[in-house]
Amino acid sequence: MEREKRFLIAHAAAHDRIYRYLRRRTVNAATAEDLCSEVFRIAWEKSANDDLLSIMILFGVAKNVLRNHDRSAVRSARLIGELCADRPSEASARDSPLLEALERLNPDEREVLLLTYWDGFTSREISDLLNISATAIRMRLHRARKVLGHLIQTEGAEL
């Protein structure tokens, strides 16, 4: 009974944030829901060992689940690409300058920006999640803001 109570408290506290984190990083809502379910399935298993299910642990699990999903998606895309090599690919012209600029950022800087502004984490929380000092997180965030601003200005001028 205690295990169930701990799990339900963690689920209620973190589900929406975990889902939003996954939704921003996946192509559709159904995938995000599936990955979110996987995160909480793993959390249920962890709760059997009387492990604490803090938001940081759940985001760490979500990060790993997303990483596994992305690796699987790359393998699938590669296979489909080999099977359909003669078909031309379609470029998406609907991307906004902000999305294009975010894609052009260094992955580490992009992750810090997303965790800060879209997930609402503090520098200290991000440092715990990424195992990097809070000072390094603040420096990455500062650099990322400058580069993103420059990229948006450059791409805005090209439009």
N, C-alpha and C positions, 0 to 999 in steps of 0.2 A: 504494500500500500504506500509506503514511504517513497519507493522508487517511482511509482506512478505520479505521485504528488510533485516530486522534483521535476519530472519530465514535463508535466502539464504547465508548471510555472515557467520553465525555460521556454517551452513552446509558445505560450501566450506572450512572453516578453520579447521573443526574438523572431517569430515567424514572419511578420510583415517586413522587417528590415532585411532578413535573409532573402525573402522572395524578391524584394526590390533590387538588391545587390545582384542576384542571379538574372533577373529580367533585363537589366541594363546590359548584361554581358552575353545574352543569348538572342537568337533570331526571332523567337516567338514565345508567347505566354505559356503554351503547353510544355515546352522544353523547360522553362523556368520552374513550372509547377512540379514536373517530374524530378528535376534536380533538387528542389526544395524538399520534396518527400524523401529523397535519398539522404539528404543531410539529417533529417529528423529520424530516419531509420537508424542511421549510424549513431545518432545521439541517444536513441533508445538503448542500443547495445552498450554504449559507454555508461549509461546510467545503471546498468547491472552491477558494475564494479564500485558503486558508490562514488563515481567520479562527479565532480562539480561541473555543471553544464552552464558555464558563464557565456555571455554574449561573445567574448573573444574566442573561446573554444569553438563555439558554433560557427563563427566566421572563418576560423581556421579550417574546420571541416568543409565548409562551403567552398572555400578557396581550392582545397584539394579535389573535391567533387567536380568543380568547374574545370580544373586542370585536366582531370581524367576525361571529362566529356570533350574538351577541346582536342585532346590527343586523338580520341576516337573519331571525332568529326574530321580531322585532318586526314586520317587514314582512309575514311570513307570517301572523302572528296578526291583523294588521290586515286582510289580505285575507280570511282565513277569517271574521273578525268581520263583514265587509261581506257575505259570502256567506250567513252564517247569522244575520243580524240578528234574526230573529224567535224564535230559541231562547233560553230563559233561561239565564243563566250559573249555575254551581254554585259556591258559596263553600266553601272547605275549612275544616271545623271541626276538623281534626286538627292544626293548627299548635300548637306548644308556646309557652309564654310567652317562652322564650328566642328562638325563631325570629321571633316577632312583634316582640319588642323589637329584635332585630338589623335587621329590615326597616324599623323606624321610625327607625333611626339615620341620620345624614347619611352619604351614600355614601362620602365620604373617610374618615370615622371608622370606618365598618364595614370598609372595605378594610384599614386599618391594624390593626384588631383581628384580622381573619382572617389576614393575613400574619404577624402576631406569634404568635398562639396556635395556629392550625391549621396554618400552614406552617412555623413555627419559625424565622422570620428575625429577625435582630437589627435594631435601629434603624438601624444603619449600612447594612446590606444593603437594607432597605426604602427608605432615603433614596436609595441608588443606583438602585434599581428605579423609584422614582416621581419621581426628579429633584427632590427636596425635601431641605432640610437635615435632618440627624439631630435637631437640636433641635426643629424643627417636627414631626417624626414623634413624638418623645417627648411633646410638648405635645398632639398629636392623640390619642395613645394614652391619656394621662391624662384628657383630656376625655371620650373615648369610654367609658372605664371608669366614670366618674362617671355619665354619661347612661345607660349600659346598666344599671348598678345601680339607678338611680332607676326606669327603665322596668320592670325586672323586679319590683321591689317594688310598683309601682303596679298592674301587671297581675296579680301574685300576689294582691293584696288584692281585686281584682275577681272572682277565681275563686271 
